[in-house]
Amino acid sequence: MLFFVRAKEWEKRKFVIDKAWSVPRNKLMSVVETNTFFKQKRTAAEIKSEIVKAYFSKWCAQILTQLAPSPETILYVDLLAGNLVNEDNSLAEAGLILEQIYRSQETEQNLNTIVKTFFYNASKAELEKLATDLAQLPFRENLENAPVILNEPDQRTYLVELLKERVPALFITNPFFTLLAQELLAPAVQSGNTDLLLVFSPNKMRGAWDSSQERNDLIVLLGEEITSLKEYAPKENSSRKKEQLVVDTLISKLQENQYYPLFFKINLPGKDQTSHYLLFAARTKQAYFLMKEIIARYSDYQEDGVPLFSVNQKPQMPLLPGFFQYLSKYTFTNLLEALSSNRREFHYRTIQEIYEDHAVGTHFILTNYLQAFSELRQQGRINLVDAKNKQVKTISENAIVFYKLHGVK
């Protein structure tokens, strides 16, 4: 009897899989237009700037619309701050953030009165240039909250006090390099209201397992496992395995601290060598998914349209159609099967709600769910309806999934 039940379950799964791969490839996959930013070698400052300029204002808007009452203060803390102004006097990365804040006073969500900015660079010369550039900003006097350069103890104390007040914050640093992180990471993590953007390169991770270095700031992120890392490192010759263990430990500890981590690996163009790691840790699902959809634009993709959340990765051999399915658990086929077999969990919920519950910690993005439910509708396993229970022709994240009775339960 047990064999019969399992056989029936397999037949149902096989039906979903066979139907998925019977769909023409151009219907299964949406057209993925990957951003080419990482097709040339990038510095940590360039990576941070590219991501933050696309994320910052949307993140602020999200906070202002979702928190009730709306916060009076939002913090932007950049411990990897680069130039405010380029040599040709055009605005550089940090300057562009300040310009976003300044220009927002012309919109419904005036960030100029709300956002307080803090900047730091481990290089004394860069820190001095930050202060010089700041004084020359054309809209400097129009900023309601003067930007703070974190070069004095009292300024750092002021920031720590704000973090302790649980003010919403975006905190950017390299946890393996910036000395100021030792002082500020603990209150940032403990505040319970700070999102982290960590950008680091492999060579800066050595302190995590170098027994000659005492790094209290890493204890904040890695916990007591830092002792195990230092004991494990001398026994392991592979730097990649050491790096991966640090990353895995870091992600695990962030999850223990009630974060939603999102990891993105960046290789050098044309080389099987890691350039940088980007790890974003959000306090809310909304902030997590906002960053996930932005990062996905830069990612390499599998042939089924699922992002790898890595870029410039060396293709794994053999290069046969569909072979990637044996290398990754995050495939369109697996997603289709999961959605098909979870009627009780997903019945009469919107695609957006299902996405936000099911996609955390996976490589799947919203487009994959729209494709999957479109396919399940073509198979006759679901209907897609609106709030008035009327069938919808155009699929969107607001469509409600109505599983048919003959579908898999």
N, C-alpha and C positions, 0 to 999 in steps of 0.2 A: 504493500500500500504506500509506504514511504517513497519507494522508487517511482511509483506511478505519479505521486504528487510532484516530485522533483522533475520528472520527465515533462510534466505539463508546464511547470515553471520555465524549464529550458525552452520549450516550444514557444512560449510567449515572448521570452527574451530574444530568441532567434528570429522571430517575426519582426520585432522592432529593428534589430540589427540589419537583417536582410533588406527591409524596406528603406532603411537609412542609406545603404550603399547602392540601392537601385535608383536613387535619385541622381539625376545628372549633376556632375560636379559643380557646374556654374549655378545650379539652384541651391545646392547644399551650402556653398560658401558665398558670403557676400564679398564684394570687391574690397580688399584690404589695402588701403593706401597708407603705407608705413612712412612716417616722417624720417627724412634722411639726415637728421641732425648728427647722429652718431656714426655716420659713414666716414667721418674724419676724426682724428684723435682729439679728445676734449680734456680740459682740465677740470678739477673738482669745482672750481668757481664757475666755469661755463656750464657745467651740468646743473649745478644748483640754480643758477640764474634762469636757465631755459625752463626748468620745471616750475620754479616758484612764480615766475611772471605769468604763467598760464593758470596757476592754482590760487594765488593769494586773494584776489578780489572775489572770486567765487566762494572761497572758503569763508571770507568775512561775511558775504551776503548770506551764506548758509547759517552762520552763527546768529546773525541779526534776525533772521526770519524764524528760526527754530527755537531759540531760547526765549522764555517768557518769565519775567520781563526781559526786554533786550538789554544786554550788558552795556554799562556806561564806558567800559574800557576793554580794548582788545590789545594784546601784546604781540609784537613782531620782534623776535630775538634772533639775530644773525651773527653767530660766532665765526662764520667763514666769509665775512663781508669783503667784497672786492672794491674796486673803484666806484666812486659816485659819478665821475666824469671821465670820458675818454680823452685822448690827446687832442682830438679835433673838437673838443668842447661839447660833443654830443653826450647824452646821458648814458652811463654804464649801468650795470646790474642793480646796485643798491639805489642809484639815482632813479631808476625806472620804477622801483617800488614806491619811493617817496612821491614821484610824479603821479602814480596811480592814486595814492592817498589824497594828494592835493586836488587833482581833477575830479575826484568823487564828490566834492562839495557842490558840483553842478548837477548831481543825480539825486534820486530819492534816498539812497543810502549814503549819507555823508560820513565817510571814514575819517575825514580830517579832524573831526571833533572827538573821535573815539580811539583811534589807533595810536599807541605809543610805540616808538621804534627804538631798538637798542642794537648797536653795531660793535663788532670787535674783529680784530685780525691778530694772529699770533706774531706777525712781523711788526716790529716797532716802526719801520719805515712806512709800511702800508697803513698802520694806525695813524701816523702823523699825516699822511696824505688824505686819509678819510676826513680828518678834522679840517684840513685846508680846503678840500673839495666842498665840504658841507657849508663853509662860510661863503662860498662862491655860487651856490645854487641860486638861480634867478628867482625861484619861488620860496626861498628859505624863510622869509619873514611872514609868508602867508600860511605856514604850517602851524596849526593850533598847538600841537605838542612838539616841542623841539626835539629832534633826534638826539639820542644819548650815545656818546662814544664811551665804551666801558673800559676806560684806562685808569680809573681811580677807584679805591675801595668803597667810598661812600656811594658811588653810582651803582656798584654791584650790590651793595646792601639794599639800596632802593628797589632794584629789580627783584631781589629775593623776597622782599616784603610783599611786592605785588603778586608774585607767584604763590606765596602763602595765603593770599586772599582768594585764591582759586579763580583768578582772572583768566578768561580764555586766552590761550597763547599758542603761537606757532614758533617752535624752538628749533633752530638749525645749527648743527655742529658736526664735527668729526670726533666721535668719542674716543678715538685712539690717538689723537694728536693734540688737540687744543687744550692747553693747560687750564684755561678758565673753566673747561667742562667739569673739572674736579670739584669746583666750587658751586657750579650752577645746575648740574645734572640732577643731583639729589632733590632739591626743591622743585625742579621742573617735573620730575616723575611723580613725586609725592603730592603735588598740587591736585592731581586728579582731573585737571582741566587743560592740560598741555599736550598738544600734538607735536610729535618729534619728526624731524627730517634729518636723517643721518647719512652723510656722504663720506665714504672713505675708500682708500686704495689698499691693496694687499700689503704693501710694504709698511703701511702705518698700523697694521694689525699686530705686528710682532710683540708689542707690549702686553698683549693678552696672554701670551704664553712664555714670555721672556722672564725667567725666574729672577733675573738681576734687577728688574724694575718693579717697584711698588706703586701700584696704581689704584688708589681708593675710588676714583671715579668709575673704574671698570667694575668694582664690586657692586655699585649701584645698578649697573645694567646686567652683569653676569652672575651676581649673587656669589654664593660660596663655591659654585662650580669653577670659579677662576683658579682655585687651588688644584682641582682635578686637571684643568687644562695645562697648568704648569708641570704637573707630574706626567701627563701624557705626552707632551711635546718632545722631550728628549728621545722617546721611544719611536717616534714617527718621523720618517725621513721626508715624506711628501708634504710640501708646503700647502698644496691644494687641500689635502685632507684636514690639515690644521685649520686652514681658513674656513672650510665648510663646517667644521665642528664649532668654531667660534660663532659663525653666523647662525647655525641651528640652535645653539645655546642662547644666543641673543634673542632670537625670535621666541623661543620657549619662555624666557624670562619676561619679555614684554607681554606675552599672553597672560602670564601669571599676574602681572600688574594691571590687568583689565584693558590692555591695548588690543587693537586690531592691526597686526603688522602686515605690511605689503613689501615684498622683496623684489628687487630688479637688479640683474647682473649685467654689467657692461664690459664687453671684450674690446680689445684693440681691433680696428678694422683690418681684416685679412690675416689675423693671427689668432692662434688658439691660446690666448693669454688674457687674463682678466685685467682690465684697466681700473675699474671702480665698482664699488657696490653702492646701491642706493636702498636704504631701508626707511620706509615711512611707517610711523606708528600712530594710529588715530584713536581717540577716546570714544568716538561715535562711529556707527556704521555709515552714517551719511558722509562724514569726512573721509572715511576709508574708500567708499565707492566713488566719490568725486575724484580722488587721486588715482584710483584704479583705472578709470576711464581715460584719464589724461596720460598715464604711463603707457597704457595699451597702444597709444598712437605711435610710440617709438619702438615697440617690441617687434621681434621676429615672430612669424606665425607658422603654425603647422599647415599642412595642405588642406585641412578641414576647416580652417578659419578660426581656430582657437589659438590665442597668443601664448607664447612661451614665457613671457615676462623676463626676457633676456634679449640681448641684441649682439649682432656680429658673432653668433655662435657657429662653430665649425659643424657642418652637417655630419650627422652620424651615419656611417655606412651600415648596410648597403642602401643605396638610394633607390628603393623600389616603391612603387605606388602603394600607399597605405601602410608601409612598414612602421611608420611612426607610432601606430597604435600599440605596438609591442614595447615601445620605449616610454610611453607616457600614460598615466592614468587619467589625464585630463584630455579626453578626446570627445568629439561631437557624438560619436556612437555611444560612449558611456553616459554622456549627459542625456541623450535621448532615452536611453534605457532607464536611467534614474527618474526622469520626469514621468515616463510612461508607467512605472511600477509604484508610484507613490500617490495614488489617487486620494487616499484618506488624508494625507498631509497637505496636498496642494489643491484639493477640490474647492471651487468657488473662491479663489483668491486671484488677485491681479498678478500679471506677469512680473511687475515691479516688486511686489511683496515676495513672490516666490524667489526671484533673483536675489533679493537682499537677505533672505533666510538661507538659501542654498549655496550661494557663490562665495561666501566668506572663506578665505583660506584656499581657494581654488584658482585656476587660471581662467575660468570662464568669465566672460563679460556679457553685458546686456544683449548685445547683438546675437550671441550664441543662443540665448534663451528665446529671443524672438524667432530665430531660425528653427529652433527645436519645436516650439509650439505650432509654428506654421506647418511643419512636417507632420506632427501628430494630428493636426486638423485634416491634412490631406489624406492621412491614413484612416480617417473616420473615427478616431479614438476620443476626440474632444470637440467641443464647440467653444467658440470665443464670443462672449457676449459683453454688452455694456451694463451700466448700473440698472437699466430698466429691463434687463434680460433679453434684449434684442440682439440678434447676431450681428457682429461687426464684420465688414468686408476688409477694411484696412487694419492690419495688426499693429498694435502699439503696446507700450509698457502698461497702459491703463486698462487693457482688455482683461476681462475676467475669464478664467479657465474653468470650463464646465465639463467634467469628465463624464463620458457616457457610461451607462450601467454595464454594458458588455465589455468595458475596458478593463485593464488589469487593476486589481484592487490592492 
